[in-house]
Amino acid sequence: MSVSESDLPELIAETFWAILDDKIPDEIVNQMLWYHLGYRYDPASQAWDVSQVDEVWTETYPDPPDFIGSRPATIKLTRSIPKENKQLLKSELGFGGYTVDELNPRRTRRATAVNWFLNYLKQSAASNTG
């Protein structure tokens, strides 16, 4: 349950393509999202420490949600991405989407996760330079 950044794949193009190509398990994608949203599991108290998580998330999800398995959680993730960053999959990765035979809710949620990571990186870079 306890996840440290060193245990997770880096937020790089290779990782993003592995998520899109279904080569990284859903559990790891969820853990990556949880970590970058600020959720930390405290093994001593056997509870989630949400002190680093934005209140927008903790109001609805005091424990981290299953983003890949939950439509409402993924909708919230999508809505947290500013309009100008909604197309980062296409503009940053050149991802053209899934073909009709590949399309299913689970894969769509994985694509949403990657777009969120791209937005996270873009916003982190902007806050570090400004």
C-alpha positions as CSV (number, residue, x, y, z in Angstrom):
1,M,0.0,0.0,0.0
2,S,2.8,2.4,0.9
3,V,4.1,4.0,-2.3
4,S,7.2,6.1,-2.6
5,E,8.2,8.0,-5.7
6,S,11.2,5.8,-6.2
7,D,8.9,2.8,-6.6
8,L,6.9,4.4,-9.4
9,P,7.7,4.8,-13.1
10,E,9.0,8.2,-14.1
11,L,6.7,10.7,-15.7
12,I,8.3,10.5,-19.1
13,A,7.1,9.8,-22.6
14,E,8.1,6.1,-22.5
15,T,6.0,5.6,-19.3
16,F,3.1,7.4,-20.9
17,W,3.1,5.2,-24.0
18,A,3.4,2.1,-21.8
19,I,0.2,3.3,-20.0
20,L,-1.6,4.0,-23.3
21,D,-0.4,0.6,-24.6
22,D,-1.6,-1.2,-21.5
23,K,1.8,-2.3,-20.5
24,I,1.7,-0.9,-17.0
25,P,-0.9,-2.4,-14.6
26,D,-3.9,-0.4,-13.5
27,E,-2.8,-0.6,-9.9
28,I,0.5,1.1,-10.8
29,V,-1.3,3.8,-12.8
30,N,-3.6,4.4,-9.8
31,Q,-0.6,4.6,-7.4
32,M,1.1,7.1,-9.8
33,L,-2.0,9.3,-9.7
34,W,-2.4,9.0,-6.0
35,Y,1.3,9.9,-5.4
36,H,1.2,13.0,-7.7
37,L,-2.1,14.1,-6.2
38,G,-0.4,14.0,-2.8
39,Y,-1.9,10.9,-1.2
40,R,0.6,9.1,1.1
41,Y,-0.1,5.9,3.0
42,D,1.1,5.8,6.6
43,P,1.9,2.2,7.5
44,A,2.2,3.1,11.2
45,S,-1.4,4.4,11.4
46,Q,-2.6,2.2,8.6
47,A,-4.4,5.2,7.1
48,W,-4.0,7.6,4.3
49,D,-2.2,10.9,5.0
50,V,-4.0,13.5,2.9
51,S,-2.2,16.6,4.2
52,Q,-0.6,17.2,0.8
53,V,-3.8,16.6,-1.2
54,D,-5.9,19.5,-2.5
55,E,-9.1,19.9,-0.6
56,V,-11.0,19.6,-3.9
57,W,-10.0,15.9,-3.8
58,T,-10.2,15.1,-0.1
59,E,-13.8,16.4,0.1
60,T,-14.9,13.6,-2.3
61,Y,-12.1,11.1,-1.8
62,P,-10.6,11.1,1.7
63,D,-9.1,7.8,0.5
64,P,-7.6,7.7,-3.0
65,P,-10.1,6.4,-5.6
66,D,-9.6,3.7,-8.2
67,F,-9.3,6.0,-11.2
68,I,-9.2,3.2,-13.8
69,G,-12.2,1.5,-12.3
70,S,-14.3,4.6,-11.4
71,R,-16.0,6.8,-13.9
72,P,-16.8,9.6,-11.4
73,A,-13.2,9.7,-10.2
74,T,-12.0,10.0,-13.8
75,I,-14.5,12.7,-14.7
76,K,-13.2,14.7,-11.7
77,L,-9.6,14.1,-13.0
78,T,-10.7,15.3,-16.5
79,R,-12.4,18.4,-15.0
80,S,-9.2,19.3,-13.0
81,I,-7.3,19.8,-16.3
82,P,-7.5,23.4,-17.6
83,K,-9.2,23.8,-21.0
84,E,-5.9,24.8,-22.6
85,N,-4.3,21.5,-21.6
86,K,-7.1,19.1,-22.6
87,Q,-5.3,18.1,-25.8
88,L,-1.8,17.4,-24.4
89,L,-2.0,13.8,-25.5
90,K,-2.2,14.9,-29.1
91,S,0.1,18.0,-28.9
92,E,2.8,16.6,-26.6
93,L,2.8,12.9,-27.4
94,G,1.2,12.8,-30.9
95,F,-1.4,10.3,-29.6
96,G,-4.2,10.1,-32.2
97,G,-6.6,8.1,-30.0
98,Y,-7.6,4.5,-30.0
99,T,-9.2,2.7,-32.9
100,V,-12.8,1.7,-32.5
101,D,-11.8,-1.9,-31.8
102,E,-9.4,-0.8,-29.0
103,L,-11.8,1.7,-27.4
104,N,-13.3,0.8,-24.0
105,P,-13.9,2.7,-20.8
106,R,-10.8,1.3,-19.1
107,R,-8.5,2.4,-21.9
108,T,-10.2,5.8,-22.1
109,R,-9.5,6.3,-18.4
110,R,-5.9,5.3,-18.9
111,A,-5.6,8.0,-21.6
112,T,-7.2,10.5,-19.2
113,A,-4.6,9.6,-16.6
114,V,-1.8,10.2,-19.1
115,N,-3.3,13.6,-20.1
116,W,-3.5,14.5,-16.4
117,F,0.2,13.6,-15.9
118,L,1.1,15.8,-18.9
119,N,-0.9,18.6,-17.4
120,Y,0.7,18.0,-14.0
121,L,4.2,18.3,-15.6
122,K,3.3,21.4,-17.6
123,Q,1.8,23.1,-14.5
124,S,4.8,22.0,-12.4
125,A,7.2,23.5,-14.9
126,A,5.3,26.7,-15.1
127,S,5.2,27.1,-11.3
128,N,9.0,26.4,-11.1
129,T,9.8,29.1,-13.7
130,G,7.4,31.7,-12.6
